């Protein structure tokens, strides 16, 4: 039986129910859906790249997509037909059988980590411009994750970002 047929039959059966009973049913359903065991069971059935179906909370319509991210309480699903992403609670998602030839989703690669600090080491002679634009020369005394600590030729210590440093070549 088609899911649209089931949904329309449920709506038809509940059409004449008193509002208070409908509200009571809604409260009971909300309690059942908020059960952490139910959420965990739904979450355990899902993996990245999996073809899924989910309920559009605005219309109650069943939609199809691919799971592209998992979060604490919800997942991100890409509806490929319209190239739209949805954040959906796990309990509103159901897995579909994977069609042959469909590749699993592979997230894009992480952005490259800047490795500018690898270009500098303790003892290197460098130059940089201070806040006034004056060029200063110093020796690297410490390499941190984002900055280098330098001792300038005038004796002052500086902490400077790697993007502002340039090597000095002794000729």
N, C-alpha and C positions, 0 to 999 in steps of 0.2 A: 504494500500500500504506500502511495506517495506521501511524503511528509507534509506537503501542502494540504492534502486531503485530510490527514490526521488533525492538523492545526485548525482547519475550517470546521471539522466535526466537533472539536473541543470548544471552539468559540460558539458554535450553534448550541451545544449542550449547556453552556454557561450563560447564554444570552438572557434567560429569564430568572437567573439566580438573584436573590436580594443583594444589594450593595454591601451590606454588613458581612454576609457570608463570603463574598468575593474578597473583601478586605482581609477577613480572617484567613482565607486560603493563601492570600499573598503573604501575610505575615509568617505563616507556617512554611511556605516555600522559601522565603528569605532565610529563615533559621536553618533549613536543610542545606541551602546553597552556601551559607557562611560557615558550615562545619569544616574545620581544618583538615579532617581526615578525607573528606570528599575532595577538597582542593588539592591535597597532596596526591591522592590517587589519580586525579585528572592530570596533574603536572607530570607524574612519573610515566604516563603513557606517551608523552610528547618529546620530540627531539628536533633539533634545528634541521631545517630543510624538509621536514615532513609535510606532506599534503594534508590539509585539514579542512574541515567545514566548521562554520561558526554562525552564530545568530547575530544579525544586525539589531542591536538593542532599540533602534529607532522605529523599525518597521516589523521586526519579528521574522524577517526573511532569512532563509538559509543562504549563506554565501560560501565561496570556496577560495582557498588561498594556500600560502606556504608559510610555515613558521620560520621567522628570521631572527628572533631574539627572545630570550627568556628573562623575566624580571621576578621580583619577589611575589607579587600578587597577580600579575598579568603577563601576557605574552604579546609580542608584536607579530602581526600576521600581514603578509603582503598579498593583497588581492591583485593577482597578475593581470587579469583582464582589463582593469582600469588603472593599474599601477598606483594603487592607494594602499597606505599602511593603516592598520587598525591596532589599537591597544585594547586587548580583550581579556577579561578574567578567565582563568584556566577552566572554570566550570562551564563556560559557554563555548568551549572548543571541543571538537571531537575529531579523532584521526580518520583519515581516508586511506584506503588501500593505495599504495604507490603504484602508479601506472608504469609499465615497462618503458625504459628509455628516458624517464624523467630523472634528472640529476639532482642530487641533494644540494641545498643551498650552501654556498661557501661564503662566509662574511668577507668583506673587502679587507685587504691587509692593513695592519696598523700603520700609522704614519711613521716615517723614518725618524729614529731618535737622533737628535743632533749629537754628533761625536766630536765636536770642536775641541773639547777638553783633551782628547787624545793627541791633538796636534801640539800641545804644550806640556812641558815637564819641568820639574824643579831644576833651577839653574839656567833656564833659557833666558836670553836677553831679549826684551820686548819693548815696543813703543806703543803709546796710546795717547789720546788727547784728553786733557782734564775738562771740567765743566766750562772753563773759559776758552777752550779751543787751543790751549797751549800744548804742544807735543812734549811728552815726558818719556824718559827712558828708565827702565827698571829691570830687576832680576826677579823671576818667578821663585817665590819661597814656599808656596803651597798650592796644590791643585785641588779645587773643590768640585762639586758636581756641576755647578753653573758658572762659577767664577774662579779666578786665580787671585791669590794674594801675592802682592808684589812689594819689593822695596825699591823705591825710586832712588835715583842717583843723589838726590838731595837729602836722603835719609828717611823720608816719610814713607809710611806703609799705605798701600792702596788695595782695595778689593775691586776687581774689574771683571766685567762679563767677557767671555771669550770672543764674542762678536766684535768687541772694540779693540782687541789686541792684534798687533802685527809683529812678526819676528824681525829682529834686527840682525843683519848679516855683517859679521866682521870681515873686512877685506884687508 
